Amino acid sequence: DQQVKQNSPSLSVQEGRISILNCDYTNSMFDYFLWYKKYPAEGPTFLISISSIKDKNEDGRFTVFLNKSAKHLSLHIVPSQPGDSAVYFCAASKGGSEKLVFGKGTKLTVNP
Amino acid sequence: SQTIHQWPATLVQPVGSPLSLECTVEGTSNPNLYWYRQAAGRGLQLLFYSVGIGQISSEVPQNLSASRPQDRQFILSSKKLLLSDSGFYLCAWKGVPGLAEEQFFGPGTRLTVL
């Protein structure tokens, strides 16, 4: 049972345009959501997070939107840069748990 | 600042051989520690986590085991490797149990079982 789903295995965008990465979850107990970025042969790097009490969190070029009724979150990258090319993982946790549940990732390619 | 180390970076082992991967964290006390595996074309699978010395929770039944002999040391082991154990192994830490949710990952170990 996959509780966190990233249905697009890959996404390709032009440099300067917006990248939108999507994530859906099934467990309504999740109350904290995170995005990680991973380059090949490296560990994931924490990017941005959002608590369920918010619907938006912004950090520079990265914005995460949360739609609790739809159990959906998205990561917007504006403007996209070639260095953003990586695999992006969505993750979720629920209060009291020490664990994160990860999606399978979306590979973003930003073309110059 | 906190840093996390993993070694070795790469490892090629024959089927049936033992395994020991080590992870250490600096700059924090009493962290939660985690072992993940990323198999080819797949996401991050949580294998084990530990909230304290000697406390290990196993997430997936397999021929791997984990130990936490010291506060900031986490070891992943196997007595006999299988081909299916190949993958990219990641260690992660999380501070302040019950509060901040972010986990921070090490550089990973690429294991190839032949």
Backbone of each chain as ProteinMPNN parsed JSONL, in Angstrom:
{"seq_chain_A": "DQQVKQNSPSLSVQEGRISILNCDYTNSMFDYFLWYKKYPAEGPTFLISISSIKDKNEDGRFTVFLNKSAKHLSLHIVPSQPGDSAVYFCAASKGGSEKLVFGKGTKLTVNP", "coords_chain_A": {"N_chain_A": [[0.845, -1.18, 0.0], [0.865, 1.95, -1.142], [1.425, 4.867, 0.351], [2.253, 7.404, -0.213], [2.347, 9.013, -3.203], [3.964, 9.603, -6.246], [3.101, 10.269, -9.223], [4.192, 10.901, -11.66], [6.916, 9.776, -13.245], [8.877, 11.192, -14.537], [9.853, 14.496, -15.656], [10.141, 17.141, -17.905], [11.419, 20.329, -18.515], [11.838, 23.676, -19.826], [14.633, 25.799, -19.345], [14.213, 28.561, -17.178], [11.48, 28.424, -17.207], [8.513, 27.405, -15.352], [8.651, 24.708, -13.063], [6.614, 22.089, -12.066], [6.037, 19.846, -9.647], [4.311, 17.032, -8.592], [2.466, 15.433, -5.909], [0.693, 12.946, -4.247], [-1.21, 11.807, -1.453], [-2.463, 9.234, 0.723], [-3.038, 8.792, 3.361], [-4.817, 10.275, 5.821], [-3.877, 11.025, 8.231], [-1.393, 12.075, 8.028], [0.589, 14.893, 8.723], [2.666, 16.511, 8.137], [4.831, 17.547, 5.611], [7.375, 16.988, 3.203], [9.922, 17.948, 0.861], [12.536, 16.536, -1.004], [15.634, 16.697, -2.719], [17.566, 14.925, -5.024], [20.679, 14.116, -6.288], [22.377, 11.946, -8.663], [24.091, 9.209, -7.173], [24.413, 10.475, -4.74], [23.389, 11.469, -1.407], [19.962, 12.292, -0.548], [18.901, 15.719, -0.415], [17.48, 17.928, 1.86], [14.835, 20.074, 0.953], [12.441, 21.73, 1.26], [9.633, 22.22, 3.437], [6.296, 21.635, 4.729], [3.757, 22.29, 7.043], [0.641, 20.814, 8.038], [-1.048, 22.771, 8.892], [-0.757, 24.875, 7.313], [-1.156, 26.193, 3.954], [0.641, 26.902, 2.116], [4.107, 27.309, 1.512], [7.062, 29.111, 1.173], [10.313, 29.398, -0.225], [12.648, 31.144, -1.46], [13.224, 30.285, -4.774], [11.588, 28.141, -4.577], [8.427, 26.805, -3.893], [5.999, 25.29, -1.92], [2.851, 23.862, -2.129], [-0.089, 22.951, -0.399], [-2.922, 20.975, -0.503], [-5.23, 19.982, 1.45], [-7.795, 18.856, 1.397], [-7.854, 17.576, -1.01], [-5.815, 15.892, -0.64], [-3.235, 16.41, -1.651], [-0.108, 17.629, -2.724], [2.18, 20.046, -4.046], [5.228, 20.981, -5.628], [6.648, 23.921, -6.648], [8.948, 25.293, -8.857], [10.482, 28.174, -9.634], [12.357, 30.622, -11.308], [13.064, 27.753, -13.339], [16.211, 26.085, -13.344], [19.114, 24.725, -15.002], [20.697, 23.401, -13.101], [18.826, 22.452, -11.374], [18.087, 20.025, -12.21], [17.394, 16.837, -11.283], [16.412, 14.119, -9.103], [13.359, 14.331, -7.471], [11.967, 13.868, -4.349], [9.004, 13.341, -2.607], [7.825, 13.441, 0.731], [6.193, 12.291, 3.731], [4.901, 12.667, 7.049], [3.43, 11.641, 10.174], [2.066, 12.982, 13.164], [3.822, 12.156, 16.109], [5.025, 9.97, 15.021], [8.21, 8.611, 14.221], [9.043, 8.347, 11.714], [9.498, 8.854, 8.166], [7.511, 8.726, 5.236], [8.181, 7.963, 1.991], [7.681, 9.031, -1.409], [8.099, 7.602, -4.746], [9.617, 9.205, -6.294], [10.345, 11.825, -8.705], [11.89, 12.41, -11.702], [13.413, 15.287, -12.64], [14.208, 17.163, -15.445], [15.883, 19.909, -16.561], [16.111, 21.756, -19.324], [18.629, 23.552, -21.088]], "CA_chain_A": [[0.0, 0.0, 0.0], [1.735, 3.104, -1.272], [0.713, 5.963, 0.991], [2.693, 8.643, -0.849], [2.484, 8.659, -4.625], [4.4, 10.569, -7.23], [2.639, 9.534, -10.392], [4.994, 11.211, -12.835], [8.312, 9.373, -13.01], [9.813, 12.161, -15.097], [9.319, 15.782, -16.094], [11.144, 17.912, -18.626], [11.009, 21.723, -18.706], [12.857, 24.575, -20.348], [15.246, 26.738, -18.408], [13.475, 29.81, -17.033], [10.048, 28.177, -17.031], [8.122, 26.848, -14.067], [8.555, 23.252, -12.89], [5.604, 21.72, -11.066], [6.124, 18.431, -9.29], [3.1, 16.684, -7.848], [2.524, 14.342, -4.938], [-0.597, 12.634, -3.625], [-1.095, 10.904, -0.31], [-3.731, 8.576, 1.047], [-3.241, 8.723, 4.813], [-5.265, 11.574, 6.311], [-3.179, 11.32, 9.486], [-0.159, 12.802, 7.737], [0.438, 16.303, 9.043], [3.884, 17.246, 7.791], [5.232, 17.09, 4.279], [8.712, 17.469, 2.875], [10.491, 17.66, -0.45], [13.964, 16.318, -1.053], [16.244, 16.695, -4.037], [18.658, 13.95, -5.024], [21.529, 13.925, -7.462], [22.88, 10.573, -8.735], [25.193, 8.783, -6.313], [24.51, 11.306, -3.55], [22.234, 11.404, -0.537], [18.957, 13.348, -0.756], [19.064, 16.978, 0.313], [16.208, 18.528, 2.234], [14.561, 21.307, 0.22], [11.398, 22.578, 1.826], [8.6, 21.437, 4.092], [5.067, 22.354, 5.055], [2.881, 21.691, 8.036], [-0.747, 20.744, 7.572], [-1.809, 23.956, 9.297], [-0.547, 25.872, 6.266], [-1.412, 25.711, 2.6], [1.722, 27.362, 1.235], [5.368, 27.699, 2.124], [7.925, 29.592, 0.103], [11.714, 29.595, 0.102], [13.352, 31.5, -2.698], [12.569, 29.84, -6.003], [10.8, 26.942, -4.285], [7.18, 26.981, -3.159], [5.211, 24.082, -1.774], [1.422, 24.083, -1.915], [-0.766, 21.79, 0.178], [-4.384, 20.938, -0.593], [-5.574, 18.868, 2.349], [-9.041, 18.194, 1.003], [-7.529, 16.702, -2.143], [-4.645, 15.095, -0.25], [-2.323, 16.678, -2.758], [0.819, 18.735, -2.591], [2.992, 20.267, -5.228], [6.431, 21.803, -5.501], [6.856, 24.794, -7.792], [10.294, 25.856, -8.962], [10.42, 29.28, -10.584], [12.46, 29.969, -12.608], [13.847, 26.52, -13.328], [17.596, 26.207, -13.798], [19.686, 23.406, -15.319], [21.176, 22.772, -11.865], [17.702, 21.842, -10.662], [17.896, 18.679, -12.751], [17.638, 15.882, -10.193], [15.203, 13.391, -8.708], [12.695, 14.98, -6.352], [11.153, 12.969, -3.542], [8.02, 13.847, -1.669], [7.762, 12.604, 1.922], [5.158, 12.693, 4.671], [4.954, 12.056, 8.376], [2.284, 11.934, 11.033], [2.47, 13.354, 14.505], [4.141, 11.053, 16.999], [5.831, 8.958, 14.338], [9.587, 9.003, 13.985], [9.379, 7.904, 10.366], [8.98, 9.513, 6.975], [7.105, 7.849, 4.145], [8.628, 8.612, 0.762], [7.223, 8.631, -2.725], [9.127, 6.948, -5.552], [10.441, 10.219, -6.914], [10.144, 12.319, -10.065], [13.139, 12.913, -12.266], [13.246, 16.559, -13.338], [15.274, 17.591, -16.35], [15.726, 21.288, -17.013], [16.905, 21.897, -20.549], [19.12, 24.923, -21.314]], "C_chain_A": [[0.894, 1.249, 0.0], [0.999, 4.327, -0.763], [1.081, 7.323, 0.403], [3.023, 8.311, -2.299], [2.966, 9.847, -5.439], [4.176, 9.898, -8.574], [3.418, 9.832, -11.663], [6.442, 10.802, -12.576], [9.312, 10.382, -13.552], [9.076, 13.401, -15.567], [10.448, 16.54, -16.767], [10.606, 19.319, -18.869], [12.167, 22.531, -19.272], [13.368, 25.485, -19.241], [14.434, 28.032, -18.388], [11.985, 29.625, -16.829], [9.776, 27.62, -15.64], [8.138, 25.32, -14.122], [7.53, 23.0, -11.799], [5.66, 20.22, -10.853], [4.975, 18.114, -8.333], [3.274, 15.455, -6.964], [1.141, 14.166, -4.337], [-0.377, 11.685, -2.454], [-2.465, 10.352, 0.053], [-4.051, 8.605, 2.54], [-3.598, 10.108, 5.353], [-4.612, 11.952, 7.639], [-1.863, 12.062, 9.247], [-0.375, 14.29, 8.017], [1.683, 17.127, 8.752], [4.432, 16.654, 6.519], [6.553, 17.749, 3.89], [9.028, 17.147, 1.425], [12.004, 17.553, -0.324], [14.397, 16.297, -2.509], [17.431, 15.74, -3.993], [19.372, 13.924, -6.366], [22.019, 12.472, -7.474], [24.071, 10.357, -7.809], [25.432, 9.71, -5.122], [23.292, 11.073, -2.667], [21.241, 12.506, -0.844], [19.253, 14.561, 0.116], [17.698, 17.561, 0.615], [16.034, 19.871, 1.535], [13.624, 22.227, 0.985], [10.348, 21.687, 2.442], [7.374, 22.304, 4.34], [4.278, 21.572, 6.088], [1.445, 21.726, 7.524], [-1.591, 21.937, 8.013], [-1.644, 25.091, 8.279], [-0.971, 25.301, 4.921], [-0.318, 26.149, 1.614], [2.948, 27.673, 2.073], [6.353, 28.01, 1.014], [9.344, 29.77, 0.609], [12.458, 29.863, -1.199], [12.576, 31.084, -3.927], [11.604, 28.686, -5.777], [9.565, 27.291, -3.448], [6.468, 25.653, -3.097], [3.772, 24.48, -1.434], [0.789, 22.799, -1.38], [-2.274, 21.967, 0.063], [-4.863, 19.731, 0.2], [-6.83, 18.142, 1.911], [-8.795, 17.23, -0.146], [-6.401, 15.747, -1.811], [-3.564, 15.205, -1.339], [-1.373, 17.806, -2.383], [1.656, 18.848, -3.856], [4.17, 21.162, -4.876], [6.579, 22.599, -6.789], [8.275, 25.349, -7.732], [10.243, 26.92, -10.053], [11.543, 30.274, -10.319], [13.314, 28.707, -12.503], [15.232, 26.774, -13.914], [18.145, 24.815, -14.107], [20.197, 22.66, -14.084], [20.077, 22.157, -11.026], [17.435, 20.414, -11.151], [18.342, 17.647, -11.712], [16.366, 15.061, -10.019], [14.644, 14.057, -7.456], [11.767, 13.981, -5.649], [10.221, 13.775, -2.645], [7.991, 12.899, -0.474], [6.715, 13.158, 2.873], [5.373, 12.01, 6.006], [3.688, 12.409, 9.141], [2.773, 12.135, 12.456], [2.717, 12.146, 15.386], [4.953, 9.956, 16.356], [7.246, 9.481, 14.14], [10.005, 8.721, 12.545], [8.814, 8.844, 9.307], [8.57, 8.437, 5.983], [7.395, 8.586, 2.85], [7.849, 8.121, -0.448], [8.38, 8.046, -3.513], [9.982, 7.942, -6.326], [10.02, 10.587, -8.317], [11.462, 12.884, -10.547], [12.862, 14.164, -13.083], [14.466, 16.837, -14.195], [14.954, 18.994, -16.814], [16.679, 21.507, -18.173], [17.332, 23.347, -20.768], [18.475, 25.549, -22.558]], "O_chain_A": [[1.572, 1.56, 0.98], [0.04, 4.777, -1.391], [0.312, 8.279, 0.507], [3.857, 7.452, -2.586], [2.436, 10.953, -5.328], [4.969, 9.062, -9.005], [3.314, 9.091, -12.641], [7.121, 11.429, -11.763], [10.455, 10.436, -13.099], [7.875, 13.383, -15.837], [11.571, 16.578, -16.265], [9.491, 19.493, -19.36], [13.325, 22.119, -19.203], [12.634, 25.88, -18.336], [14.021, 28.537, -19.432], [11.297, 30.525, -16.347], [10.697, 27.395, -14.855], [7.698, 24.717, -15.101], [7.573, 23.622, -10.737], [5.371, 19.432, -11.753], [4.717, 18.855, -7.384], [4.095, 14.576, -7.225], [0.494, 15.144, -3.961], [0.537, 10.862, -2.473], [-3.494, 10.942, -0.275], [-5.209, 8.458, 2.932], [-2.764, 11.012, 5.338], [-4.777, 13.074, 8.116], [-1.289, 12.617, 10.183], [-1.378, 14.874, 7.607], [1.742, 18.31, 9.086], [4.496, 15.435, 6.353], [6.805, 18.911, 4.208], [8.484, 16.21, 0.841], [12.658, 18.348, 0.351], [13.634, 15.93, -3.403], [18.207, 15.747, -3.038], [18.765, 13.737, -7.42], [22.074, 11.831, -6.425], [24.943, 11.216, -7.683], [26.526, 9.729, -4.558], [22.28, 10.542, -3.124], [21.63, 13.557, -1.353], [19.778, 14.447, 1.223], [16.854, 17.675, -0.275], [16.944, 20.699, 1.517], [13.975, 23.361, 1.314], [10.179, 20.537, 2.035], [7.405, 23.525, 4.185], [4.153, 20.35, 6.008], [1.085, 22.558, 6.691], [-2.723, 22.097, 7.559], [-2.302, 26.127, 8.373], [-1.127, 24.09, 4.764], [-0.357, 25.804, 0.433], [2.857, 28.217, 3.174], [6.465, 27.267, 0.039], [9.56, 30.232, 1.729], [12.84, 28.947, -1.928], [11.422, 31.471, -4.11], [10.879, 28.296, -6.692], [9.657, 27.98, -2.432], [6.345, 24.962, -4.108], [3.526, 25.321, -0.569], [1.092, 21.702, -1.848], [-2.827, 22.984, 0.481], [-4.897, 18.609, -0.306], [-6.913, 16.921, 2.046], [-9.448, 16.192, -0.245], [-6.065, 14.881, -2.619], [-3.067, 14.205, -1.858], [-1.781, 18.81, -1.798], [1.815, 17.894, -4.619], [4.111, 21.979, -3.957], [6.63, 22.034, -7.881], [8.734, 25.813, -6.688], [9.998, 26.626, -11.223], [11.673, 30.738, -9.187], [14.198, 28.627, -11.649], [15.402, 27.563, -14.843], [17.685, 23.83, -13.531], [20.136, 21.432, -14.029], [20.351, 21.424, -10.076], [16.638, 19.689, -10.555], [19.508, 17.597, -11.321], [15.369, 15.286, -10.706], [15.376, 14.314, -6.499], [10.913, 13.348, -6.269], [10.619, 14.756, -2.016], [8.118, 11.687, -0.643], [6.388, 14.344, 2.831], [5.946, 10.924, 6.085], [2.974, 13.351, 8.798], [3.759, 11.538, 12.887], [1.912, 11.214, 15.409], [5.51, 9.103, 17.047], [7.443, 10.675, 13.915], [11.179, 8.843, 12.198], [7.809, 9.525, 9.514], [9.194, 7.379, 5.896], [6.914, 9.699, 2.637], [7.418, 6.97, -0.513], [9.508, 7.993, -3.023], [10.97, 7.553, -6.949], [9.42, 9.786, -9.034], [12.074, 13.727, -9.889], [12.163, 14.113, -14.095], [15.604, 16.755, -13.734], [13.895, 19.247, -17.388], [17.899, 21.449, -18.016], [16.518, 24.264, -20.654], [18.771, 26.694, -22.897]]}, "seq_chain_B": "SQTIHQWPATLVQPVGSPLSLECTVEGTSNPNLYWYRQAAGRGLQLLFYSVGIGQISSEVPQNLSASRPQDRQFILSSKKLLLSDSGFYLCAWKGVPGLAEEQFFGPGTRLTVL", "coords_chain_B": {"N_chain_B": [[28.155, 22.65, 13.475], [26.133, 20.004, 12.106], [27.269, 16.897, 10.855], [27.24, 14.029, 8.719], [28.543, 10.857, 8.186], [29.365, 8.235, 5.971], [30.632, 5.032, 5.266], [31.939, 2.202, 3.464], [32.228, 4.222, 0.431], [31.72, 2.944, -1.967], [31.135, -0.498, -2.749], [31.87, -3.771, -3.643], [30.732, -6.955, -3.519], [30.861, -10.536, -3.184], [28.17, -12.901, -3.639], [26.843, -14.311, -0.688], [28.787, -13.436, 1.008], [29.812, -11.588, 3.994], [28.524, -8.433, 5.327], [29.222, -5.103, 6.296], [28.263, -1.962, 6.965], [28.949, 1.359, 7.842], [27.861, 4.169, 9.73], [28.228, 7.415, 10.921], [27.475, 10.189, 13.014], [28.094, 13.602, 13.569], [28.175, 16.375, 15.819], [25.72, 16.447, 17.069], [23.473, 15.239, 19.598], [22.019, 12.217, 20.795], [20.522, 11.519, 18.414], [17.825, 10.476, 16.215], [18.351, 7.68, 14.163], [18.633, 6.339, 10.863], [18.366, 3.747, 8.395], [18.198, 3.48, 4.949], [17.311, 2.06, 1.77], [17.88, 2.47, -1.643], [16.823, 0.969, -4.351], [17.569, 0.121, -7.783], [15.895, 2.328, -9.908], [13.848, 2.723, -8.125], [12.084, 3.995, -5.209], [12.838, 5.406, -1.95], [13.419, 3.112, 0.457], [12.648, 2.442, 3.739], [14.657, 0.765, 5.99], [15.665, 0.227, 8.639], [15.325, 1.831, 11.852], [16.43, 3.845, 14.604], [15.953, 4.985, 17.861], [17.579, 5.289, 19.971], [20.538, 4.202, 21.789], [21.14, 0.822, 21.24], [18.498, 0.383, 20.582], [16.524, -0.784, 18.131], [14.443, -0.663, 15.349], [12.842, -2.642, 12.998], [11.865, -2.427, 9.674], [11.389, -3.872, 7.361], [11.221, -7.235, 6.635], [14.1, -9.18, 6.165], [17.405, -10.252, 5.141], [19.117, -8.567, 6.435], [20.583, -6.732, 9.17], [20.656, -4.38, 11.893], [22.611, -2.301, 14.055], [23.23, -0.299, 16.96], [25.729, 0.681, 18.49], [26.833, 2.868, 19.754], [25.954, 6.261, 20.671], [26.03, 7.921, 18.386], [26.494, 6.273, 16.257], [25.747, 4.011, 13.718], [25.143, 0.868, 12.423], [24.941, -1.241, 9.637], [24.351, -4.557, 8.789], [25.069, -7.807, 7.383], [24.982, -11.335, 7.35], [25.164, -13.066, 5.225], [25.253, -12.108, 2.016], [22.782, -11.45, -0.505], [21.953, -11.486, -4.031], [19.889, -9.702, -4.419], [20.352, -7.777, -2.548], [21.794, -5.746, -3.57], [22.222, -2.264, -4.136], [21.664, 1.226, -3.336], [22.679, 2.448, -0.374], [21.539, 4.375, 2.248], [22.173, 6.411, 5.017], [20.563, 8.233, 7.585], [19.845, 11.027, 9.747], [17.911, 12.402, 12.449], [17.1, 15.086, 14.484], [16.072, 16.053, 17.844], [13.809, 14.263, 18.868], [10.404, 13.756, 18.11], [9.845, 16.36, 17.536], [11.144, 18.451, 15.288], [10.821, 17.409, 11.955], [12.477, 16.947, 9.831], [14.742, 14.878, 8.109], [18.179, 14.18, 7.689], [20.484, 13.311, 5.27], [23.208, 11.028, 4.683], [26.092, 10.592, 2.454], [25.816, 8.152, 1.182], [26.189, 4.623, 0.276], [27.223, 2.682, -2.354], [26.317, -0.479, -3.085], [27.224, -3.401, -4.662], [26.31, -6.604, -5.375], [27.683, -9.546, -6.479]], "CA_chain_B": [[27.137, 22.123, 12.567], [26.073, 18.553, 12.104], [27.685, 16.187, 9.64], [26.992, 12.594, 8.746], [29.527, 10.15, 7.386], [29.106, 6.827, 5.648], [31.683, 4.353, 4.522], [32.644, 2.816, 2.349], [31.402, 4.886, -0.572], [31.312, 1.893, -2.893], [31.505, -1.829, -2.276], [31.494, -4.893, -4.506], [30.871, -8.136, -2.687], [30.27, -11.752, -3.761], [27.023, -13.509, -2.958], [27.188, -15.151, 0.446], [29.795, -12.815, 1.869], [29.206, -10.714, 5.008], [28.467, -7.006, 5.029], [29.167, -4.152, 7.398], [28.29, -0.552, 6.556], [28.967, 2.177, 9.043], [27.366, 5.537, 9.651], [28.43, 8.179, 12.148], [26.967, 11.557, 12.991], [28.821, 14.529, 14.43], [27.566, 17.668, 16.085], [24.394, 16.347, 17.672], [23.38, 14.181, 20.597], [20.793, 11.429, 20.842], [19.693, 11.648, 17.207], [17.25, 9.294, 15.589], [19.17, 7.253, 13.029], [17.837, 5.569, 9.905], [18.961, 3.135, 7.207], [17.329, 3.343, 3.793], [17.897, 1.516, 0.555], [17.287, 2.855, -2.913], [17.137, 0.008, -5.408], [17.563, 0.741, -9.106], [14.591, 2.739, -10.416], [12.812, 2.705, -7.089], [12.165, 5.062, -4.217], [13.606, 5.18, -0.731], [12.781, 2.126, 1.326], [13.178, 2.449, 5.099], [15.041, -0.58, 6.44], [15.75, 0.213, 10.093], [15.553, 3.088, 12.507], [16.82, 3.713, 16.007], [15.73, 6.203, 18.641], [18.56, 5.353, 21.038], [21.526, 3.119, 21.821], [20.605, -0.517, 21.416], [17.08, 0.32, 20.205], [16.431, -0.926, 16.69], [13.144, -1.06, 14.794], [12.995, -3.171, 11.654], [10.696, -2.114, 8.86], [11.195, -4.828, 6.278], [11.919, -8.498, 6.913], [15.142, -9.428, 5.186], [18.577, -10.85, 5.766], [19.967, -7.514, 6.967], [20.357, -6.366, 10.557], [21.264, -3.093, 12.245], [22.991, -2.151, 15.455], [23.618, 1.055, 17.365], [26.561, 0.463, 19.676], [27.096, 4.163, 20.393], [24.885, 7.239, 20.427], [26.067, 8.509, 17.059], [27.0, 5.271, 15.329], [24.701, 3.092, 13.265], [25.807, -0.106, 11.569], [24.082, -2.15, 8.867], [25.124, -5.784, 8.613], [24.467, -9.031, 6.879], [25.887, -12.486, 7.482], [25.336, -13.633, 3.886], [24.595, -11.24, 1.058], [22.049, -11.964, -1.648], [21.993, -10.596, -5.189], [18.853, -8.674, -4.254], [20.808, -6.757, -1.609], [22.437, -4.651, -4.299], [21.472, -1.013, -4.104], [22.311, 2.408, -2.772], [22.282, 2.474, 1.025], [21.624, 5.72, 2.8], [21.972, 6.624, 6.437], [20.015, 9.562, 7.842], [19.632, 11.338, 11.144], [16.905, 13.401, 12.78], [17.315, 15.541, 15.847], [14.938, 16.419, 18.685], [12.705, 13.335, 18.638], [9.053, 14.237, 18.366], [9.663, 17.74, 17.074], [11.488, 18.666, 13.884], [10.598, 16.192, 11.18], [13.407, 16.771, 8.722], [15.849, 13.942, 8.204], [19.323, 14.618, 6.899], [21.073, 12.095, 4.729], [24.611, 10.912, 4.36], [26.41, 10.517, 1.023], [25.401, 6.866, 0.632], [27.121, 3.562, -0.111], [26.751, 1.895, -3.486], [26.669, -1.895, -2.895], [26.95, -4.311, -5.77], [26.524, -7.994, -5.005], [27.885, -10.29, -7.72]], "C_chain_B": [[27.232, 20.6, 12.544], [26.564, 17.991, 10.775], [27.435, 14.706, 9.834], [27.923, 11.924, 7.753], [29.072, 8.719, 7.148], [30.332, 6.267, 4.958], [31.447, 2.862, 4.521], [31.69, 3.505, 1.377], [30.883, 3.888, -1.607], [31.849, 0.565, -2.393], [31.008, -2.859, -3.267], [31.781, -6.155, -3.72], [30.293, -9.356, -3.395], [29.056, -12.197, -2.959], [27.509, -14.398, -1.835], [28.221, -14.561, 1.38], [29.108, -11.922, 2.907], [29.283, -9.25, 4.605], [28.503, -6.214, 6.328], [29.313, -2.747, 6.832], [28.166, 0.298, 7.81], [28.531, 3.602, 8.764], [27.653, 6.219, 10.982], [27.955, 9.615, 11.939], [27.79, 12.382, 13.965], [27.982, 15.769, 14.669], [26.162, 17.615, 16.648], [24.407, 15.207, 18.677], [22.013, 13.515, 20.523], [19.918, 11.612, 19.596], [18.91, 10.364, 16.952], [18.141, 8.956, 14.388], [18.382, 6.277, 12.172], [18.747, 4.941, 8.848], [17.885, 2.985, 6.141], [18.09, 2.615, 2.684], [17.136, 2.061, -0.647], [17.738, 1.841, -3.958], [16.972, 0.705, -6.756], [16.146, 1.056, -9.559], [13.475, 2.773, -9.381], [13.031, 3.824, -6.097], [13.02, 4.684, -3.029], [12.823, 4.251, 0.194], [13.429, 2.164, 2.702], [13.442, 1.016, 5.54], [14.982, -0.68, 7.969], [15.77, 1.649, 10.606], [15.788, 2.849, 13.987], [16.604, 5.048, 16.711], [16.71, 6.31, 19.81], [19.493, 4.159, 20.985], [20.828, 1.787, 22.082], [19.152, -0.688, 21.024], [16.964, 0.34, 18.695], [15.012, -1.359, 16.324], [13.369, -1.476, 13.352], [11.71, -2.947, 10.875], [10.382, -3.189, 7.831], [11.929, -6.118, 6.616], [12.91, -8.831, 5.802], [16.337, -10.056, 5.896], [19.561, -9.799, 6.248], [19.637, -7.296, 8.434], [21.046, -5.036, 10.816], [21.608, -3.104, 13.721], [23.4, -0.715, 15.709], [24.432, 0.927, 18.65], [26.89, 1.74, 20.439], [26.039, 5.161, 19.953], [24.845, 7.72, 18.988], [26.632, 7.563, 16.012], [25.899, 4.274, 15.008], [25.332, 2.166, 12.238], [24.761, -0.999, 10.903], [24.899, -3.381, 8.513], [24.319, -6.86, 7.91], [25.476, -10.166, 7.069], [26.178, -13.089, 6.111], [24.547, -12.79, 2.884], [23.896, -12.022, -0.055], [22.199, -10.99, -2.816], [21.035, -9.423, -5.017], [19.23, -7.6, -3.239], [21.532, -5.605, -2.301], [21.566, -3.401, -4.263], [22.311, 0.095, -3.514], [21.776, 2.567, -1.352], [22.558, 3.851, 1.617], [21.349, 5.696, 4.292], [21.428, 8.045, 6.618], [19.873, 9.762, 9.344], [18.531, 12.387, 11.282], [17.11, 13.795, 14.229], [16.002, 15.779, 16.568], [13.74, 15.507, 18.427], [11.362, 13.924, 19.016], [8.815, 15.646, 17.895], [10.024, 17.849, 15.598], [11.453, 17.356, 13.107], [11.678, 15.927, 10.14], [14.471, 15.748, 9.068], [16.948, 14.414, 7.259], [20.158, 13.402, 6.542], [22.577, 12.191, 4.561], [24.816, 10.747, 2.864], [26.06, 9.185, 0.384], [26.546, 5.913, 0.352], [26.491, 2.781, -1.251], [27.246, 0.471, -3.304], [26.262, -2.682, -4.123], [27.295, -5.715, -5.312], [26.586, -8.813, -6.291], [27.781, -11.797, -7.486]], "O_chain_B": [[28.248, 20.004, 12.903], [26.3, 18.55, 9.711], [27.42, 14.198, 10.955], [28.07, 12.376, 6.617], [28.473, 8.085, 8.016], [30.984, 6.948, 4.165], [30.842, 2.314, 5.442], [30.472, 3.374, 1.502], [29.743, 3.986, -2.062], [32.872, 0.503, -1.711], [29.85, -2.82, -3.684], [32.913, -6.403, -3.306], [29.322, -9.223, -4.14], [28.932, -11.909, -1.769], [28.468, -15.152, -1.999], [28.501, -15.13, 2.435], [27.952, -11.541, 2.725], [30.001, -8.875, 3.678], [27.896, -6.602, 7.326], [30.358, -2.39, 6.287], [27.385, -0.002, 8.713], [28.801, 4.16, 7.7], [27.36, 5.671, 12.044], [28.026, 10.165, 10.841], [28.138, 11.918, 15.051], [27.178, 16.163, 13.824], [25.48, 18.638, 16.701], [25.256, 14.318, 18.61], [21.0, 14.151, 20.233], [18.712, 11.835, 19.71], [19.293, 9.292, 17.422], [18.621, 9.849, 13.69], [17.574, 5.495, 12.674], [19.76, 5.522, 8.456], [16.81, 2.44, 6.391], [19.32, 2.562, 2.667], [15.906, 2.102, -0.657], [18.889, 1.853, -4.394], [16.321, 1.745, -6.855], [15.29, 0.172, -9.596], [12.296, 2.845, -9.73], [14.046, 4.518, -6.142], [13.826, 3.756, -3.096], [11.721, 4.568, 0.644], [14.634, 1.942, 2.823], [12.559, 0.162, 5.472], [14.327, -1.567, 8.516], [16.178, 2.567, 9.895], [15.41, 1.82, 14.547], [17.018, 6.099, 16.222], [16.688, 7.289, 20.555], [19.267, 3.216, 20.227], [20.037, 1.65, 23.016], [18.616, -1.792, 21.122], [17.264, 1.346, 18.051], [14.458, -2.291, 16.906], [14.003, -0.76, 12.577], [10.614, -3.239, 11.354], [9.221, -3.386, 7.473], [13.136, -6.096, 6.859], [12.567, -8.762, 4.622], [16.285, -10.35, 7.09], [20.734, -10.11, 6.453], [18.544, -7.634, 8.889], [21.914, -4.616, 10.051], [20.993, -3.806, 14.523], [23.853, -0.007, 14.809], [23.898, 1.046, 19.753], [27.19, 1.696, 21.632], [25.318, 4.932, 18.982], [23.768, 7.91, 18.423], [27.184, 8.0, 15.002], [25.215, 3.765, 15.895], [25.978, 2.622, 11.294], [23.815, -1.45, 11.548], [26.011, -3.267, 7.998], [23.09, -6.83, 7.852], [26.684, -9.958, 6.957], [27.284, -13.563, 5.854], [23.316, -12.769, 2.912], [24.345, -13.086, -0.48], [22.529, -9.82, -2.622], [21.332, -8.297, -5.418], [18.506, -6.616, -3.084], [21.845, -4.598, -1.666], [20.34, -3.474, -4.349], [23.498, -0.07, -3.233], [20.583, 2.791, -1.146], [23.653, 4.401, 1.499], [20.416, 5.044, 4.761], [21.801, 8.952, 5.874], [19.793, 8.802, 10.111], [18.259, 13.153, 10.358], [17.274, 12.939, 15.098], [14.935, 15.712, 15.958], [12.757, 15.939, 17.825], [11.195, 14.51, 20.086], [7.667, 16.09, 17.858], [9.271, 17.379, 14.745], [11.984, 16.336, 13.546], [11.787, 14.815, 9.623], [15.026, 15.748, 10.167], [16.688, 14.965, 6.189], [20.493, 12.579, 7.394], [23.14, 13.262, 4.333], [23.858, 10.757, 2.091], [26.009, 9.092, -0.843], [27.701, 6.315, 0.21], [25.372, 2.281, -1.135], [28.451, 0.222, -3.358], [25.114, -2.637, -4.564], [28.426, -5.989, -4.911], [25.657, -8.781, -7.099], [27.926, -12.578, -8.426]]}, "name": "protein", "num_of_chains": 2, "seq": "DQQVKQNSPSLSVQEGRISILNCDYTNSMFDYFLWYKKYPAEGPTFLISISSIKDKNEDGRFTVFLNKSAKHLSLHIVPSQPGDSAVYFCAASKGGSEKLVFGKGTKLTVNPSQTIHQWPATLVQPVGSPLSLECTVEGTSNPNLYWYRQAAGRGLQLLFYSVGIGQISSEVPQNLSASRPQDRQFILSSKKLLLSDSGFYLCAWKGVPGLAEEQFFGPGTRLTVL"}
